[in-house]
């Protein structure tokens, strides 16, 4: 997204990054996490879980902003994100 101006404190703000964790066997393949992810980092995988559904897979691992929306919207509690330490984001 391009802004027409930059906030004065833009250099001081650190955007958190997250690591998405998926519990494949809990997933029922509803796709809510994929459809509503604000950064579009998820897609359906080609593999099946034990229930016969395609669980999501992370496609853009470094772009998660740790908003926790995927875990809030998941009806099966099959996905969650954890904050990555700042030193691992710089590499």
PyMOL Python script that loads the backbone (N, CA, C, O; Angstrom):
from pymol import cmd

cmd.read_pdbstr("""\
ATOM      1  N   UNK A   1       0.850  -1.162   0.000  1.00  0.00           N
ATOM      2  CA  UNK A   1       0.000   0.000   0.000  1.00  0.00           C
ATOM      3  C   UNK A   1       0.901   1.233   0.000  1.00  0.00           C
ATOM      4  O   UNK A   1       1.841   1.321   0.791  1.00  0.00           O
ATOM      5  N   UNK A   2       0.618   2.161  -0.870  1.00  0.00           N
ATOM      6  CA  UNK A   2       1.406   3.394  -0.957  1.00  0.00           C
ATOM      7  C   UNK A   2       0.658   4.523  -0.256  1.00  0.00           C
ATOM      8  O   UNK A   2      -0.525   4.754  -0.509  1.00  0.00           O
ATOM      9  N   UNK A   3       1.351   5.207   0.611  1.00  0.00           N
ATOM     10  CA  UNK A   3       0.768   6.337   1.325  1.00  0.00           C
ATOM     11  C   UNK A   3       1.213   7.638   0.671  1.00  0.00           C
ATOM     12  O   UNK A   3       2.302   7.701   0.100  1.00  0.00           O
ATOM     13  N   UNK A   4       0.398   8.660   0.745  1.00  0.00           N
ATOM     14  CA  UNK A   4       0.768   9.943   0.160  1.00  0.00           C
ATOM     15  C   UNK A   4       1.696  10.730   1.066  1.00  0.00           C
ATOM     16  O   UNK A   4       2.305  11.711   0.639  1.00  0.00           O
ATOM     17  N   UNK A   5       1.807  10.299   2.325  1.00  0.00           N
ATOM     18  CA  UNK A   5       2.774  10.896   3.236  1.00  0.00           C
ATOM     19  C   UNK A   5       3.222   9.834   4.235  1.00  0.00           C
ATOM     20  O   UNK A   5       2.538   8.830   4.432  1.00  0.00           O
ATOM     21  N   UNK A   6       4.344  10.057   4.847  1.00  0.00           N
ATOM     22  CA  UNK A   6       4.905   9.108   5.805  1.00  0.00           C
ATOM     23  C   UNK A   6       4.726   9.684   7.206  1.00  0.00           C
ATOM     24  O   UNK A   6       5.053  10.850   7.424  1.00  0.00           O
ATOM     25  N   UNK A   7       4.220   8.912   8.156  1.00  0.00           N
ATOM     26  CA  UNK A   7       4.096   9.405   9.530  1.00  0.00           C
ATOM     27  C   UNK A   7       5.446   9.828  10.098  1.00  0.00           C
ATOM     28  O   UNK A   7       6.486   9.274   9.742  1.00  0.00           O
ATOM     29  N   UNK A   8       5.414  10.804  10.976  1.00  0.00           N
ATOM     30  CA  UNK A   8       6.650  11.346  11.543  1.00  0.00           C
ATOM     31  C   UNK A   8       7.430  10.312  12.349  1.00  0.00           C
ATOM     32  O   UNK A   8       8.659  10.360  12.389  1.00  0.00           O
ATOM     33  N   UNK A   9       6.740   9.393  12.982  1.00  0.00           N
ATOM     34  CA  UNK A   9       7.413   8.388  13.802  1.00  0.00           C
ATOM     35  C   UNK A   9       7.532   7.032  13.089  1.00  0.00           C
ATOM     36  O   UNK A   9       7.627   6.000  13.753  1.00  0.00           O
ATOM     37  N   UNK A  10       7.530   7.020  11.771  1.00  0.00           N
ATOM     38  CA  UNK A  10       7.567   5.769  11.014  1.00  0.00           C
ATOM     39  C   UNK A  10       8.831   4.959  11.303  1.00  0.00           C
ATOM     40  O   UNK A  10       8.781   3.729  11.282  1.00  0.00           O
ATOM     41  N   UNK A  11       9.954   5.609  11.568  1.00  0.00           N
ATOM     42  CA  UNK A  11      11.194   4.892  11.841  1.00  0.00           C
ATOM     43  C   UNK A  11      11.212   4.268  13.230  1.00  0.00           C
ATOM     44  O   UNK A  11      11.966   3.327  13.478  1.00  0.00           O
ATOM     45  N   UNK A  12      10.385   4.788  14.141  1.00  0.00           N
ATOM     46  CA  UNK A  12      10.359   4.296  15.513  1.00  0.00           C
ATOM     47  C   UNK A  12       9.419   3.110  15.709  1.00  0.00           C
ATOM     48  O   UNK A  12       9.561   2.356  16.671  1.00  0.00           O
ATOM     49  N   UNK A  13       8.471   2.948  14.811  1.00  0.00           N
ATOM     50  CA  UNK A  13       7.471   1.887  14.930  1.00  0.00           C
ATOM     51  C   UNK A  13       8.052   0.585  14.389  1.00  0.00           C
ATOM     52  O   UNK A  13       8.575   0.538  13.276  1.00  0.00           O
ATOM     53  N   UNK A  14       7.951  -0.454  15.182  1.00  0.00           N
ATOM     54  CA  UNK A  14       8.420  -1.764  14.757  1.00  0.00           C
ATOM     55  C   UNK A  14       7.202  -2.657  14.536  1.00  0.00           C
ATOM     56  O   UNK A  14       6.436  -2.917  15.464  1.00  0.00           O
ATOM     57  N   UNK A  15       7.032  -3.115  13.320  1.00  0.00           N
ATOM     58  CA  UNK A  15       5.924  -4.006  12.991  1.00  0.00           C
ATOM     59  C   UNK A  15       6.290  -5.410  13.455  1.00  0.00           C
ATOM     60  O   UNK A  15       7.341  -5.939  13.094  1.00  0.00           O
ATOM     61  N   UNK A  16       5.419  -6.003  14.255  1.00  0.00           N
ATOM     62  CA  UNK A  16       5.694  -7.358  14.727  1.00  0.00           C
ATOM     63  C   UNK A  16       5.493  -8.353  13.592  1.00  0.00           C
ATOM     64  O   UNK A  16       4.671  -8.136  12.702  1.00  0.00           O
ATOM     65  N   UNK A  17       6.225  -9.406  13.631  1.00  0.00           N
ATOM     66  CA  UNK A  17       6.104 -10.487  12.662  1.00  0.00           C
ATOM     67  C   UNK A  17       5.739 -11.755  13.409  1.00  0.00           C
ATOM     68  O   UNK A  17       6.110 -11.941  14.568  1.00  0.00           O
ATOM     69  N   UNK A  18       5.015 -12.613  12.737  1.00  0.00           N
ATOM     70  CA  UNK A  18       4.564 -13.834  13.383  1.00  0.00           C
ATOM     71  C   UNK A  18       4.959 -15.077  12.639  1.00  0.00           C
ATOM     72  O   UNK A  18       5.296 -15.042  11.455  1.00  0.00           O
ATOM     73  N   UNK A  19       4.912 -16.166  13.347  1.00  0.00           N
ATOM     74  CA  UNK A  19       5.151 -17.490  12.793  1.00  0.00           C
ATOM     75  C   UNK A  19       3.835 -18.243  12.888  1.00  0.00           C
ATOM     76  O   UNK A  19       3.329 -18.471  13.987  1.00  0.00           O
ATOM     77  N   UNK A  20       3.280 -18.630  11.755  1.00  0.00           N
ATOM     78  CA  UNK A  20       1.985 -19.312  11.716  1.00  0.00           C
ATOM     79  C   UNK A  20       2.196 -20.799  11.949  1.00  0.00           C
ATOM     80  O   UNK A  20       3.019 -21.432  11.287  1.00  0.00           O
ATOM     81  N   UNK A  21       1.448 -21.351  12.895  1.00  0.00           N
ATOM     82  CA  UNK A  21       1.503 -22.782  13.217  1.00  0.00           C
ATOM     83  C   UNK A  21       0.149 -23.397  12.895  1.00  0.00           C
ATOM     84  O   UNK A  21      -0.889 -22.880  13.308  1.00  0.00           O
ATOM     85  N   UNK A  22       0.161 -24.489  12.167  1.00  0.00           N
ATOM     86  CA  UNK A  22      -1.068 -25.144  11.727  1.00  0.00           C
ATOM     87  C   UNK A  22      -1.084 -26.566  12.266  1.00  0.00           C
ATOM     88  O   UNK A  22      -0.126 -27.317  12.082  1.00  0.00           O
ATOM     89  N   UNK A  23      -2.168 -26.934  12.927  1.00  0.00           N
ATOM     90  CA  UNK A  23      -2.359 -28.304  13.407  1.00  0.00           C
ATOM     91  C   UNK A  23      -3.185 -29.008  12.327  1.00  0.00           C
ATOM     92  O   UNK A  23      -4.413 -28.926  12.318  1.00  0.00           O
ATOM     93  N   UNK A  24      -2.496 -29.696  11.427  1.00  0.00           N
ATOM     94  CA  UNK A  24      -3.131 -30.258  10.229  1.00  0.00           C
ATOM     95  C   UNK A  24      -4.327 -31.159  10.522  1.00  0.00           C
ATOM     96  O   UNK A  24      -5.346 -31.076   9.837  1.00  0.00           O
ATOM     97  N   UNK A  25      -4.212 -32.018  11.532  1.00  0.00           N
ATOM     98  CA  UNK A  25      -5.272 -32.994  11.772  1.00  0.00           C
ATOM     99  C   UNK A  25      -6.526 -32.403  12.397  1.00  0.00           C
ATOM    100  O   UNK A  25      -7.565 -33.063  12.416  1.00  0.00           O
ATOM    101  N   UNK A  26      -6.461 -31.188  12.905  1.00  0.00           N
ATOM    102  CA  UNK A  26      -7.668 -30.522  13.409  1.00  0.00           C
ATOM    103  C   UNK A  26      -8.437 -29.811  12.301  1.00  0.00           C
ATOM    104  O   UNK A  26      -9.635 -29.563  12.439  1.00  0.00           O
ATOM    105  N   UNK A  27      -7.764 -29.483  11.213  1.00  0.00           N
ATOM    106  CA  UNK A  27      -8.355 -28.668  10.154  1.00  0.00           C
ATOM    107  C   UNK A  27      -9.466 -29.427   9.426  1.00  0.00           C
ATOM    108  O   UNK A  27      -9.331 -30.617   9.141  1.00  0.00           O
ATOM    109  N   UNK A  28     -10.561 -28.730   9.129  1.00  0.00           N
ATOM    110  CA  UNK A  28     -11.642 -29.322   8.344  1.00  0.00           C
ATOM    111  C   UNK A  28     -11.753 -28.683   6.968  1.00  0.00           C
ATOM    112  O   UNK A  28     -12.725 -28.924   6.253  1.00  0.00           O
ATOM    113  N   UNK A  29     -10.771 -27.871   6.588  1.00  0.00           N
ATOM    114  CA  UNK A  29     -10.703 -27.338   5.235  1.00  0.00           C
ATOM    115  C   UNK A  29     -11.723 -26.272   4.903  1.00  0.00           C
ATOM    116  O   UNK A  29     -12.107 -26.137   3.741  1.00  0.00           O
ATOM    117  N   UNK A  30     -12.171 -25.515   5.877  1.00  0.00           N
ATOM    118  CA  UNK A  30     -13.197 -24.498   5.610  1.00  0.00           C
ATOM    119  C   UNK A  30     -12.656 -23.319   4.807  1.00  0.00           C
ATOM    120  O   UNK A  30     -13.404 -22.687   4.062  1.00  0.00           O
ATOM    121  N   UNK A  31     -11.355 -23.013   4.949  1.00  0.00           N
ATOM    122  CA  UNK A  31     -10.741 -21.946   4.183  1.00  0.00           C
ATOM    123  C   UNK A  31     -10.929 -20.551   4.732  1.00  0.00           C
ATOM    124  O   UNK A  31     -10.552 -19.580   4.076  1.00  0.00           O
ATOM    125  N   UNK A  32     -11.506 -20.421   5.927  1.00  0.00           N
ATOM    126  CA  UNK A  32     -11.701 -19.087   6.510  1.00  0.00           C
ATOM    127  C   UNK A  32     -10.372 -18.362   6.709  1.00  0.00           C
ATOM    128  O   UNK A  32     -10.260 -17.168   6.431  1.00  0.00           O
ATOM    129  N   UNK A  33      -9.376 -19.087   7.188  1.00  0.00           N
ATOM    130  CA  UNK A  33      -8.073 -18.460   7.437  1.00  0.00           C
ATOM    131  C   UNK A  33      -7.453 -17.965   6.132  1.00  0.00           C
ATOM    132  O   UNK A  33      -6.811 -16.915   6.107  1.00  0.00           O
ATOM    133  N   UNK A  34      -7.642 -18.709   5.063  1.00  0.00           N
ATOM    134  CA  UNK A  34      -7.086 -18.334   3.765  1.00  0.00           C
ATOM    135  C   UNK A  34      -7.812 -17.125   3.206  1.00  0.00           C
ATOM    136  O   UNK A  34      -7.187 -16.190   2.705  1.00  0.00           O
ATOM    137  N   UNK A  35      -9.128 -17.149   3.291  1.00  0.00           N
ATOM    138  CA  UNK A  35      -9.930 -16.077   2.704  1.00  0.00           C
ATOM    139  C   UNK A  35      -9.779 -14.750   3.436  1.00  0.00           C
ATOM    140  O   UNK A  35      -9.765 -13.695   2.802  1.00  0.00           O
ATOM    141  N   UNK A  36      -9.665 -14.787   4.756  1.00  0.00           N
ATOM    142  CA  UNK A  36      -9.679 -13.557   5.529  1.00  0.00           C
ATOM    143  C   UNK A  36      -8.318 -13.095   6.026  1.00  0.00           C
ATOM    144  O   UNK A  36      -8.249 -12.120   6.775  1.00  0.00           O
ATOM    145  N   UNK A  37      -7.238 -13.756   5.640  1.00  0.00           N
ATOM    146  CA  UNK A  37      -5.898 -13.311   6.040  1.00  0.00           C
ATOM    147  C   UNK A  37      -5.609 -11.957   5.395  1.00  0.00           C
ATOM    148  O   UNK A  37      -5.683 -11.836   4.172  1.00  0.00           O
ATOM    149  N   UNK A  38      -5.280 -10.932   6.191  1.00  0.00           N
ATOM    150  CA  UNK A  38      -5.052  -9.605   5.617  1.00  0.00           C
ATOM    151  C   UNK A  38      -3.800  -9.517   4.751  1.00  0.00           C
ATOM    152  O   UNK A  38      -3.693  -8.599   3.937  1.00  0.00           O
ATOM    153  N   UNK A  39      -2.862 -10.426   4.894  1.00  0.00           N
ATOM    154  CA  UNK A  39      -1.628 -10.401   4.106  1.00  0.00           C
ATOM    155  C   UNK A  39      -1.584 -11.492   3.034  1.00  0.00           C
ATOM    156  O   UNK A  39      -0.586 -11.598   2.320  1.00  0.00           O
ATOM    157  N   UNK A  40      -2.620 -12.293   2.904  1.00  0.00           N
ATOM    158  CA  UNK A  40      -2.697 -13.372   1.903  1.00  0.00           C
ATOM    159  C   UNK A  40      -1.471 -14.279   1.928  1.00  0.00           C
ATOM    160  O   UNK A  40      -0.828 -14.497   0.901  1.00  0.00           O
ATOM    161  N   UNK A  41      -1.156 -14.799   3.100  1.00  0.00           N
ATOM    162  CA  UNK A  41       0.031 -15.649   3.217  1.00  0.00           C
ATOM    163  C   UNK A  41      -0.308 -17.136   3.244  1.00  0.00           C
ATOM    164  O   UNK A  41       0.598 -17.964   3.344  1.00  0.00           O
ATOM    165  N   UNK A  42      -1.582 -17.494   3.157  1.00  0.00           N
ATOM    166  CA  UNK A  42      -1.996 -18.894   3.246  1.00  0.00           C
ATOM    167  C   UNK A  42      -2.649 -19.343   1.949  1.00  0.00           C
ATOM    168  O   UNK A  42      -3.238 -18.545   1.220  1.00  0.00           O
ATOM    169  N   UNK A  43      -2.530 -20.632   1.679  1.00  0.00           N
ATOM    170  CA  UNK A  43      -3.273 -21.252   0.588  1.00  0.00           C
ATOM    171  C   UNK A  43      -3.498 -22.718   0.938  1.00  0.00           C
ATOM    172  O   UNK A  43      -2.845 -23.247   1.837  1.00  0.00           O
ATOM    173  N   UNK A  44      -4.417 -23.378   0.235  1.00  0.00           N
ATOM    174  CA  UNK A  44      -4.667 -24.791   0.487  1.00  0.00           C
ATOM    175  C   UNK A  44      -3.456 -25.605   0.036  1.00  0.00           C
ATOM    176  O   UNK A  44      -2.851 -25.317  -0.996  1.00  0.00           O
ATOM    177  N   UNK A  45      -3.116 -26.616   0.816  1.00  0.00           N
ATOM    178  CA  UNK A  45      -2.006 -27.495   0.435  1.00  0.00           C
ATOM    179  C   UNK A  45      -2.529 -28.602  -0.478  1.00  0.00           C
ATOM    180  O   UNK A  45      -3.738 -28.779  -0.627  1.00  0.00           O
ATOM    181  N   UNK A  46      -1.621 -29.327  -1.074  1.00  0.00           N
ATOM    182  CA  UNK A  46      -1.998 -30.446  -1.947  1.00  0.00           C
ATOM    183  C   UNK A  46      -2.186 -31.741  -1.169  1.00  0.00           C
ATOM    184  O   UNK A  46      -2.777 -32.693  -1.678  1.00  0.00           O
ATOM    185  N   UNK A  47      -1.684 -31.780   0.066  1.00  0.00           N
ATOM    186  CA  UNK A  47      -1.780 -33.008   0.854  1.00  0.00           C
ATOM    187  C   UNK A  47      -3.114 -33.056   1.618  1.00  0.00           C
ATOM    188  O   UNK A  47      -3.776 -32.035   1.804  1.00  0.00           O
ATOM    189  N   UNK A  48      -3.483 -34.250   2.046  1.00  0.00           N
ATOM    190  CA  UNK A  48      -4.691 -34.459   2.829  1.00  0.00           C
ATOM    191  C   UNK A  48      -4.315 -34.704   4.283  1.00  0.00           C
ATOM    192  O   UNK A  48      -3.248 -35.248   4.565  1.00  0.00           O
ATOM    193  N   UNK A  49      -5.185 -34.306   5.205  1.00  0.00           N
ATOM    194  CA  UNK A  49      -4.970 -34.653   6.612  1.00  0.00           C
ATOM    195  C   UNK A  49      -5.723 -35.953   6.904  1.00  0.00           C
ATOM    196  O   UNK A  49      -6.259 -36.572   5.985  1.00  0.00           O
ATOM    197  N   UNK A  50      -5.769 -36.366   8.153  1.00  0.00           N
ATOM    198  CA  UNK A  50      -6.428 -37.638   8.501  1.00  0.00           C
ATOM    199  C   UNK A  50      -7.930 -37.609   8.272  1.00  0.00           C
ATOM    200  O   UNK A  50      -8.554 -38.655   8.096  1.00  0.00           O
ATOM    201  N   UNK A  51      -8.513 -36.415   8.272  1.00  0.00           N
ATOM    202  CA  UNK A  51      -9.957 -36.294   8.031  1.00  0.00           C
ATOM    203  C   UNK A  51     -10.287 -36.262   6.536  1.00  0.00           C
ATOM    204  O   UNK A  51     -11.453 -36.375   6.157  1.00  0.00           O
ATOM    205  N   UNK A  52      -9.273 -36.110   5.694  1.00  0.00           N
ATOM    206  CA  UNK A  52      -9.497 -36.083   4.251  1.00  0.00           C
ATOM    207  C   UNK A  52      -9.629 -34.678   3.688  1.00  0.00           C
ATOM    208  O   UNK A  52     -10.095 -34.509   2.561  1.00  0.00           O
ATOM    209  N   UNK A  53      -9.234 -33.677   4.442  1.00  0.00           N
ATOM    210  CA  UNK A  53      -9.315 -32.288   3.988  1.00  0.00           C
ATOM    211  C   UNK A  53      -7.931 -31.763   3.633  1.00  0.00           C
ATOM    212  O   UNK A  53      -6.914 -32.303   4.070  1.00  0.00           O
ATOM    213  N   UNK A  54      -7.912 -30.708   2.839  1.00  0.00           N
ATOM    214  CA  UNK A  54      -6.663 -30.022   2.513  1.00  0.00           C
ATOM    215  C   UNK A  54      -6.441 -28.919   3.537  1.00  0.00           C
ATOM    216  O   UNK A  54      -7.155 -27.916   3.503  1.00  0.00           O
ATOM    217  N   UNK A  55      -5.488 -29.061   4.442  1.00  0.00           N
ATOM    218  CA  UNK A  55      -5.209 -27.991   5.405  1.00  0.00           C
ATOM    219  C   UNK A  55      -4.462 -26.853   4.713  1.00  0.00           C
ATOM    220  O   UNK A  55      -3.902 -27.049   3.635  1.00  0.00           O
ATOM    221  N   UNK A  56      -4.449 -25.670   5.318  1.00  0.00           N
ATOM    222  CA  UNK A  56      -3.700 -24.564   4.716  1.00  0.00           C
ATOM    223  C   UNK A  56      -2.202 -24.747   4.884  1.00  0.00           C
ATOM    224  O   UNK A  56      -1.744 -25.514   5.730  1.00  0.00           O
ATOM    225  N   UNK A  57      -1.459 -24.038   4.072  1.00  0.00           N
ATOM    226  CA  UNK A  57      -0.009 -24.019   4.158  1.00  0.00           C
ATOM    227  C   UNK A  57       0.431 -22.559   4.011  1.00  0.00           C
ATOM    228  O   UNK A  57      -0.200 -21.781   3.295  1.00  0.00           O
ATOM    229  N   UNK A  58       1.506 -22.204   4.689  1.00  0.00           N
ATOM    230  CA  UNK A  58       2.019 -20.841   4.636  1.00  0.00           C
ATOM    231  C   UNK A  58       2.855 -20.677   3.376  1.00  0.00           C
ATOM    232  O   UNK A  58       3.781 -21.452   3.136  1.00  0.00           O
ATOM    233  N   UNK A  59       2.530 -19.662   2.565  1.00  0.00           N
ATOM    234  CA  UNK A  59       3.262 -19.427   1.322  1.00  0.00           C
ATOM    235  C   UNK A  59       4.267 -18.288   1.442  1.00  0.00           C
ATOM    236  O   UNK A  59       5.302 -18.299   0.777  1.00  0.00           O
ATOM    237  N   UNK A  60       3.968 -17.313   2.283  1.00  0.00           N
ATOM    238  CA  UNK A  60       4.863 -16.157   2.456  1.00  0.00           C
ATOM    239  C   UNK A  60       5.181 -16.034   3.941  1.00  0.00           C
ATOM    240  O   UNK A  60       4.579 -15.221   4.644  1.00  0.00           O
ATOM    241  N   UNK A  61       6.108 -16.823   4.408  1.00  0.00           N
ATOM    242  CA  UNK A  61       6.359 -16.954   5.839  1.00  0.00           C
ATOM    243  C   UNK A  61       6.787 -15.661   6.515  1.00  0.00           C
ATOM    244  O   UNK A  61       6.381 -15.417   7.652  1.00  0.00           O
ATOM    245  N   UNK A  62       7.568 -14.844   5.885  1.00  0.00           N
ATOM    246  CA  UNK A  62       8.074 -13.632   6.516  1.00  0.00           C
ATOM    247  C   UNK A  62       7.117 -12.466   6.528  1.00  0.00           C
ATOM    248  O   UNK A  62       7.446 -11.412   7.073  1.00  0.00           O
ATOM    249  N   UNK A  63       5.936 -12.620   5.942  1.00  0.00           N
ATOM    250  CA  UNK A  63       5.021 -11.493   5.815  1.00  0.00           C
ATOM    251  C   UNK A  63       3.885 -11.494   6.838  1.00  0.00           C
ATOM    252  O   UNK A  63       3.064 -10.577   6.827  1.00  0.00           O
ATOM    253  N   UNK A  64       3.811 -12.478   7.707  1.00  0.00           N
ATOM    254  CA  UNK A  64       2.774 -12.517   8.738  1.00  0.00           C
ATOM    255  C   UNK A  64       2.995 -11.369   9.725  1.00  0.00           C
ATOM    256  O   UNK A  64       4.104 -11.185  10.225  1.00  0.00           O
ATOM    257  N   UNK A  65       1.944 -10.601  10.004  1.00  0.00           N
ATOM    258  CA  UNK A  65       2.048  -9.471  10.933  1.00  0.00           C
ATOM    259  C   UNK A  65       1.530  -9.818  12.323  1.00  0.00           C
ATOM    260  O   UNK A  65       1.329  -8.930  13.152  1.00  0.00           O
ATOM    261  N   UNK A  66       1.315 -11.098  12.579  1.00  0.00           N
ATOM    262  CA  UNK A  66       0.909 -11.595  13.891  1.00  0.00           C
ATOM    263  C   UNK A  66      -0.375 -10.932  14.389  1.00  0.00           C
ATOM    264  O   UNK A  66      -0.468 -10.547  15.554  1.00  0.00           O
ATOM    265  N   UNK A  67      -1.345 -10.803  13.519  1.00  0.00           N
ATOM    266  CA  UNK A  67      -2.615 -10.167  13.896  1.00  0.00           C
ATOM    267  C   UNK A  67      -3.538 -11.131  14.639  1.00  0.00           C
ATOM    268  O   UNK A  67      -4.503 -10.687  15.261  1.00  0.00           O
ATOM    269  N   UNK A  68      -3.273 -12.411  14.593  1.00  0.00           N
ATOM    270  CA  UNK A  68      -4.053 -13.467  15.257  1.00  0.00           C
ATOM    271  C   UNK A  68      -5.447 -13.635  14.668  1.00  0.00           C
ATOM    272  O   UNK A  68      -6.286 -14.311  15.264  1.00  0.00           O
ATOM    273  N   UNK A  69      -5.711 -13.035  13.513  1.00  0.00           N
ATOM    274  CA  UNK A  69      -7.047 -13.157  12.937  1.00  0.00           C
ATOM    275  C   UNK A  69      -7.334 -14.587  12.504  1.00  0.00           C
ATOM    276  O   UNK A  69      -8.472 -15.046  12.603  1.00  0.00           O
ATOM    277  N   UNK A  70      -6.327 -15.290  12.031  1.00  0.00           N
ATOM    278  CA  UNK A  70      -6.543 -16.684  11.610  1.00  0.00           C
ATOM    279  C   UNK A  70      -7.000 -17.547  12.782  1.00  0.00           C
ATOM    280  O   UNK A  70      -7.884 -18.389  12.625  1.00  0.00           O
ATOM    281  N   UNK A  71      -6.410 -17.345  13.941  1.00  0.00           N
ATOM    282  CA  UNK A  71      -6.804 -18.169  15.088  1.00  0.00           C
ATOM    283  C   UNK A  71      -8.138 -17.732  15.674  1.00  0.00           C
ATOM    284  O   UNK A  71      -8.840 -18.547  16.273  1.00  0.00           O
ATOM    285  N   UNK A  72      -8.497 -16.483  15.518  1.00  0.00           N
ATOM    286  CA  UNK A  72      -9.796 -16.010  15.991  1.00  0.00           C
ATOM    287  C   UNK A  72     -10.928 -16.570  15.133  1.00  0.00           C
ATOM    288  O   UNK A  72     -11.990 -16.915  15.650  1.00  0.00           O
ATOM    289  N   UNK A  73     -10.700 -16.659  13.830  1.00  0.00           N
ATOM    290  CA  UNK A  73     -11.763 -17.058  12.908  1.00  0.00           C
ATOM    291  C   UNK A  73     -11.865 -18.573  12.715  1.00  0.00           C
ATOM    292  O   UNK A  73     -12.879 -19.058  12.212  1.00  0.00           O
ATOM    293  N   UNK A  74     -10.842 -19.322  13.103  1.00  0.00           N
ATOM    294  CA  UNK A  74     -10.843 -20.772  12.890  1.00  0.00           C
ATOM    295  C   UNK A  74     -11.829 -21.462  13.832  1.00  0.00           C
ATOM    296  O   UNK A  74     -11.680 -21.367  15.050  1.00  0.00           O
ATOM    297  N   UNK A  75     -12.840 -22.160  13.285  1.00  0.00           N
ATOM    298  CA  UNK A  75     -13.821 -22.829  14.145  1.00  0.00           C
ATOM    299  C   UNK A  75     -13.273 -24.080  14.834  1.00  0.00           C
ATOM    300  O   UNK A  75     -13.862 -24.547  15.809  1.00  0.00           O
ATOM    301  N   UNK A  76     -12.180 -24.620  14.358  1.00  0.00           N
ATOM    302  CA  UNK A  76     -11.617 -25.858  14.910  1.00  0.00           C
ATOM    303  C   UNK A  76     -10.366 -25.633  15.747  1.00  0.00           C
ATOM    304  O   UNK A  76      -9.778 -26.602  16.227  1.00  0.00           O
ATOM    305  N   UNK A  77      -9.942 -24.389  15.937  1.00  0.00           N
ATOM    306  CA  UNK A  77      -8.721 -24.061  16.686  1.00  0.00           C
ATOM    307  C   UNK A  77      -7.515 -24.793  16.101  1.00  0.00           C
ATOM    308  O   UNK A  77      -6.684 -25.325  16.837  1.00  0.00           O
ATOM    309  N   UNK A  78      -7.430 -24.814  14.781  1.00  0.00           N
ATOM    310  CA  UNK A  78      -6.382 -25.558  14.095  1.00  0.00           C
ATOM    311  C   UNK A  78      -5.209 -24.690  13.668  1.00  0.00           C
ATOM    312  O   UNK A  78      -4.242 -25.210  13.111  1.00  0.00           O
ATOM    313  N   UNK A  79      -5.263 -23.387  13.910  1.00  0.00           N
ATOM    314  CA  UNK A  79      -4.207 -22.498  13.461  1.00  0.00           C
ATOM    315  C   UNK A  79      -3.970 -21.424  14.516  1.00  0.00           C
ATOM    316  O   UNK A  79      -4.905 -20.965  15.173  1.00  0.00           O
ATOM    317  N   UNK A  80      -2.730 -21.037  14.667  1.00  0.00           N
ATOM    318  CA  UNK A  80      -2.384 -19.948  15.588  1.00  0.00           C
ATOM    319  C   UNK A  80      -1.071 -19.331  15.141  1.00  0.00           C
ATOM    320  O   UNK A  80      -0.336 -19.917  14.345  1.00  0.00           O
ATOM    321  N   UNK A  81      -0.784 -18.156  15.654  1.00  0.00           N
ATOM    322  CA  UNK A  81       0.491 -17.512  15.330  1.00  0.00           C
ATOM    323  C   UNK A  81       1.175 -17.077  16.613  1.00  0.00           C
ATOM    324  O   UNK A  81       0.528 -16.722  17.598  1.00  0.00           O
ATOM    325  N   UNK A  82       2.491 -17.115  16.577  1.00  0.00           N
ATOM    326  CA  UNK A  82       3.304 -16.681  17.706  1.00  0.00           C
ATOM    327  C   UNK A  82       4.247 -15.591  17.206  1.00  0.00           C
ATOM    328  O   UNK A  82       4.680 -15.607  16.054  1.00  0.00           O
ATOM    329  N   UNK A  83       4.554 -14.653  18.080  1.00  0.00           N
ATOM    330  CA  UNK A  83       5.425 -13.543  17.701  1.00  0.00           C
ATOM    331  C   UNK A  83       6.859 -14.024  17.553  1.00  0.00           C
ATOM    332  O   UNK A  83       7.390 -14.729  18.410  1.00  0.00           O
ATOM    333  N   UNK A  84       7.463 -13.631  16.459  1.00  0.00           N
ATOM    334  CA  UNK A  84       8.868 -13.971  16.234  1.00  0.00           C
ATOM    335  C   UNK A  84       9.746 -12.974  16.969  1.00  0.00           C
ATOM    336  O   UNK A  84       9.411 -11.792  17.034  1.00  0.00           O
ATOM    337  N   UNK A  85      10.861 -13.424  17.521  1.00  0.00           N
ATOM    338  CA  UNK A  85      11.774 -12.487  18.175  1.00  0.00           C
ATOM    339  C   UNK A  85      12.334 -11.489  17.162  1.00  0.00           C
ATOM    340  O   UNK A  85      12.550 -11.850  16.005  1.00  0.00           O
ATOM    341  N   UNK A  86      12.574 -10.236  17.574  1.00  0.00           N
ATOM    342  CA  UNK A  86      13.044  -9.210  16.636  1.00  0.00           C
ATOM    343  C   UNK A  86      14.364  -9.565  15.940  1.00  0.00           C
ATOM    344  O   UNK A  86      14.566  -9.172  14.791  1.00  0.00           O
ATOM    345  N   UNK A  87      15.256 -10.289  16.597  1.00  0.00           N
ATOM    346  CA  UNK A  87      16.537 -10.607  15.977  1.00  0.00           C
ATOM    347  C   UNK A  87      16.390 -11.572  14.814  1.00  0.00           C
ATOM    348  O   UNK A  87      17.219 -11.554  13.904  1.00  0.00           O
ATOM    349  N   UNK A  88      15.352 -12.425  14.810  1.00  0.00           N
ATOM    350  CA  UNK A  88      15.152 -13.363  13.695  1.00  0.00           C
ATOM    351  C   UNK A  88      14.489 -12.683  12.504  1.00  0.00           C
ATOM    352  O   UNK A  88      14.521 -13.222  11.397  1.00  0.00           O
ATOM    353  N   UNK A  89      13.887 -11.510  12.705  1.00  0.00           N
ATOM    354  CA  UNK A  89      13.234 -10.801  11.607  1.00  0.00           C
ATOM    355  C   UNK A  89      14.241 -10.053  10.753  1.00  0.00           C
ATOM    356  O   UNK A  89      13.954  -9.767   9.590  1.00  0.00           O
ATOM    357  N   UNK A  90      15.399  -9.730  11.282  1.00  0.00           N
ATOM    358  CA  UNK A  90      16.367  -8.941  10.549  1.00  0.00           C
ATOM    359  C   UNK A  90      17.136  -9.774   9.534  1.00  0.00           C
ATOM    360  O   UNK A  90      17.706  -9.211   8.599  1.00  0.00           O
ATOM    361  N   UNK A  91      17.173 -11.079   9.682  1.00  0.00           N
ATOM    362  CA  UNK A  91      17.923 -11.914   8.738  1.00  0.00           C
ATOM    363  C   UNK A  91      17.163 -12.177   7.478  1.00  0.00           C
ATOM    364  O   UNK A  91      17.663 -12.865   6.588  1.00  0.00           O
TER     365      UNK A  91
END
""", "prot")
cmd.dss("prot")
cmd.show_as("cartoon", "prot")
cmd.util.cbc("prot")
cmd.orient("prot")
